[in-house]
């Protein structure tokens, strides 16, 4: 009987500082490196207190870390402010669970 691989869930909460970003990436690496390639990583941003460029930087670094592990990161429960900043910085379309933003026509 095949076992179904459960997704790794990483929760973003409170206010993320620049010092938190490498710690989040290290935590993600520890939780997934032992499990081998494959499987989904879910980044739950529902308890994120402040959507700012540090949060965007954290999401970008977590996506890069996930890709280095041979996985994809899916952002869930992100508020409209974080989604808008991701779109503004060109990172909104990187989430496989979300459609790329539509550019307005001139």
C-alpha positions as CSV (number, residue, x, y, z in Angstrom):
1,X,0.0,0.0,0.0
2,X,1.4,3.4,-1.0
3,X,1.6,6.0,1.6
4,X,0.4,9.5,0.7
5,X,3.0,12.1,1.4
6,X,1.7,14.9,3.6
7,X,2.6,18.4,2.7
8,X,5.1,20.3,4.8
9,X,3.4,23.3,6.3
10,X,5.3,26.4,7.3
11,X,3.4,29.2,9.0
12,X,4.2,32.8,8.8
13,X,3.0,34.8,11.8
14,X,3.5,38.1,13.5
15,X,5.8,40.6,11.9
16,X,8.8,39.2,10.0
17,X,12.1,40.9,10.5
18,X,15.1,40.7,8.2
19,X,16.8,38.5,10.8
20,X,13.9,36.0,10.6
21,X,14.3,35.3,6.8
22,X,17.3,33.0,7.0
23,X,15.8,31.3,10.1
24,X,12.6,30.6,8.2
25,X,14.7,29.1,5.3
26,X,16.7,27.0,7.6
27,X,13.6,25.7,9.3
28,X,12.1,24.8,5.9
29,X,15.3,23.1,4.9
30,X,15.4,21.0,8.2
31,X,11.7,20.0,7.8
32,X,12.1,18.9,4.1
33,X,15.7,17.8,3.5
34,X,15.3,14.5,5.3
35,X,12.2,13.7,3.3
36,X,13.8,13.6,-0.1
37,X,12.5,15.2,-3.3
38,X,8.9,15.6,-4.1
39,X,5.9,16.6,-2.1
40,X,4.3,20.0,-1.6
41,X,5.3,22.8,0.7
42,X,2.5,24.9,2.0
43,X,3.3,28.4,3.3
44,X,0.4,29.6,5.4
45,X,0.5,33.4,5.6
46,X,-2.9,33.7,7.4
47,X,-1.4,34.9,10.7
48,X,1.1,37.4,9.1
49,X,0.6,40.7,11.0
50,X,2.3,43.0,8.5
51,X,2.6,42.7,4.8
52,X,5.7,44.6,3.8
53,X,8.8,44.1,1.6
54,X,10.4,42.0,4.3
55,X,7.5,39.6,4.1
56,X,7.8,39.6,0.3
57,X,11.6,38.9,0.7
58,X,10.7,36.0,3.0
59,X,8.3,34.4,0.5
60,X,10.8,34.8,-2.3
61,X,13.6,33.2,-0.3
62,X,11.3,30.4,0.8
63,X,10.3,29.7,-2.8
64,X,14.0,29.6,-3.7
65,X,14.7,27.2,-0.9
66,X,11.8,25.0,-1.9
67,X,13.1,24.8,-5.4
68,X,16.6,23.9,-4.3
69,X,14.9,21.0,-2.4
70,X,13.2,19.9,-5.6
71,X,9.8,21.1,-4.4
72,X,7.2,23.8,-5.1
73,X,5.9,26.2,-2.4
74,X,2.2,27.1,-2.4
75,X,1.2,30.2,-0.6
76,X,-2.1,30.0,1.2
77,X,-4.3,32.4,3.3
78,X,-2.3,35.4,2.1
79,X,-4.0,38.7,2.6
80,X,-4.7,41.2,-0.2
81,X,-1.9,43.5,0.9
82,X,0.7,40.7,0.6
83,X,-0.7,39.5,-2.7
84,X,-0.6,43.0,-4.1
85,X,3.0,43.5,-3.1
86,X,3.9,40.1,-4.6
87,X,2.2,41.2,-7.9
88,X,3.9,44.6,-7.8
89,X,7.4,43.0,-7.4
90,X,6.7,40.5,-10.2
91,X,6.5,37.6,-7.8
92,X,2.8,37.0,-7.9
93,X,2.8,34.6,-10.7
94,X,5.3,32.3,-9.1
95,X,2.7,30.5,-6.9
96,X,1.5,27.4,-8.7
97,X,-1.8,27.6,-6.9
98,X,-2.6,31.1,-8.1
99,X,-3.1,32.6,-11.5
100,X,-0.6,35.2,-12.7
101,X,-1.8,38.8,-12.4
102,X,-3.4,40.3,-15.5
103,X,-1.6,43.4,-16.8
104,X,-3.9,46.3,-17.6
105,X,-4.0,47.3,-21.3
106,X,-3.0,50.8,-22.2
